[in-house]
Amino acid sequence: MRDDYAYWLKMFKDIFVGYGHIEILVDYRMRKSSVTNNKMKVIKPQWNVPYRVEKLGLIKSAYYLGCWAWISYFKYRK
């Protein structure tokens, strides 16, 4: 399961507003062998967060999965 994603969604349900930070606190490195680099392996866990954890239903979950796929395509294309 996408633990960080589910955690952030749960956390933002409990607060009114969130702010970004100017300073970079964490650097995330992508490796060719990592699971996150292979989007086909990540689709099912990514689907499970809105559908099973958030219980948003089929249509909304499909919409959010599509948004994630669209953003990921342009973010990581080479």
C-alpha positions as a Markdown table, in Angstrom:
| # | Residue | x | y | z |
|---|---|---|---|---|
| 1 | Met | 0.0 | 0.0 | 0.0 |
| 2 | Arg | 1.1 | 3.6 | -0.6 |
| 3 | Asp | 1.7 | 4.3 | 3.1 |
| 4 | Asp | 3.0 | 7.9 | 2.8 |
| 5 | Tyr | 0.1 | 8.8 | 0.5 |
| 6 | Ala | -2.5 | 7.4 | 2.9 |
| 7 | Tyr | -0.8 | 9.1 | 5.9 |
| 8 | Trp | -0.8 | 12.5 | 4.3 |
| 9 | Leu | -4.5 | 12.2 | 3.3 |
| 10 | Lys | -5.3 | 11.2 | 6.9 |
| 11 | Met | -3.3 | 14.0 | 8.3 |
| 12 | Phe | -4.9 | 16.7 | 6.1 |
| 13 | Lys | -8.4 | 15.5 | 7.3 |
| 14 | Asp | -7.4 | 16.6 | 10.8 |
| 15 | Ile | -6.1 | 20.1 | 10.0 |
| 16 | Phe | -7.6 | 23.2 | 8.5 |
| 17 | Val | -4.8 | 24.3 | 6.2 |
| 18 | Gly | -1.3 | 23.2 | 5.2 |
| 19 | Tyr | 1.6 | 25.3 | 4.1 |
| 20 | Gly | 4.7 | 24.5 | 2.0 |
| 21 | His | 8.2 | 25.1 | 3.1 |
| 22 | Ile | 10.8 | 27.1 | 1.1 |
| 23 | Glu | 13.8 | 25.0 | 2.4 |
| 24 | Ile | 14.2 | 21.5 | 0.9 |
| 25 | Leu | 14.1 | 19.1 | 3.9 |
| 26 | Val | 14.2 | 15.8 | 2.0 |
| 27 | Asp | 15.8 | 14.7 | -1.3 |
| 28 | Tyr | 14.1 | 11.8 | -3.0 |
| 29 | Arg | 16.3 | 9.8 | -5.3 |
| 30 | Met | 14.8 | 7.7 | -8.1 |
| 31 | Arg | 16.6 | 4.5 | -9.1 |
| 32 | Lys | 15.9 | 2.5 | -12.2 |
| 33 | Ser | 15.4 | -0.6 | -10.0 |
| 34 | Ser | 13.0 | 1.0 | -7.5 |
| 35 | Val | 9.4 | 0.1 | -7.4 |
| 36 | Thr | 8.3 | 3.7 | -7.8 |
| 37 | Asn | 10.2 | 3.9 | -11.1 |
| 38 | Asn | 8.1 | 1.1 | -12.5 |
| 39 | Lys | 4.6 | 2.7 | -12.7 |
| 40 | Met | 2.9 | -0.6 | -13.8 |
| 41 | Lys | 3.8 | -2.1 | -10.4 |
| 42 | Val | 2.5 | 0.9 | -8.6 |
| 43 | Ile | -0.9 | 1.2 | -10.2 |
| 44 | Lys | -2.7 | -1.3 | -7.9 |
| 45 | Pro | -1.4 | 0.1 | -4.6 |
| 46 | Gln | -2.1 | 3.6 | -6.0 |
| 47 | Trp | -5.7 | 2.6 | -6.8 |
| 48 | Asn | -6.2 | 1.0 | -3.3 |
| 49 | Val | -5.7 | 4.3 | -1.4 |
| 50 | Pro | -8.7 | 6.2 | -2.8 |
| 51 | Tyr | -10.8 | 3.2 | -3.4 |
| 52 | Arg | -10.2 | 1.0 | -0.3 |
| 53 | Val | -8.7 | 3.4 | 2.3 |
| 54 | Glu | -10.7 | 6.6 | 1.5 |
| 55 | Lys | -13.7 | 4.6 | 0.2 |
| 56 | Leu | -14.4 | 7.2 | -2.6 |
| 57 | Gly | -16.1 | 4.8 | -4.9 |
| 58 | Leu | -15.3 | 3.6 | -8.4 |
| 59 | Ile | -15.8 | 6.9 | -10.4 |
| 60 | Lys | -13.8 | 9.2 | -8.1 |
| 61 | Ser | -11.1 | 6.6 | -7.6 |
| 62 | Ala | -10.7 | 6.2 | -11.3 |
| 63 | Tyr | -10.6 | 9.9 | -11.7 |
| 64 | Tyr | -7.8 | 10.3 | -9.1 |
| 65 | Leu | -5.9 | 7.4 | -10.6 |
| 66 | Gly | -6.1 | 9.0 | -14.0 |
| 67 | Cys | -4.9 | 12.4 | -12.6 |
| 68 | Trp | -2.0 | 10.6 | -10.9 |
| 69 | Ala | -1.1 | 8.8 | -14.2 |
| 70 | Trp | -1.3 | 12.0 | -16.2 |
| 71 | Ile | 0.9 | 13.9 | -13.8 |
| 72 | Ser | 3.4 | 11.0 | -13.5 |
| 73 | Tyr | 3.7 | 10.7 | -17.2 |
| 74 | Phe | 4.7 | 14.4 | -17.7 |
| 75 | Lys | 6.8 | 14.5 | -14.5 |
| 76 | Tyr | 9.0 | 11.5 | -15.2 |
| 77 | Arg | 9.1 | 11.2 | -19.0 |
| 78 | Lys | 12.5 | 11.2 | -20.6 |
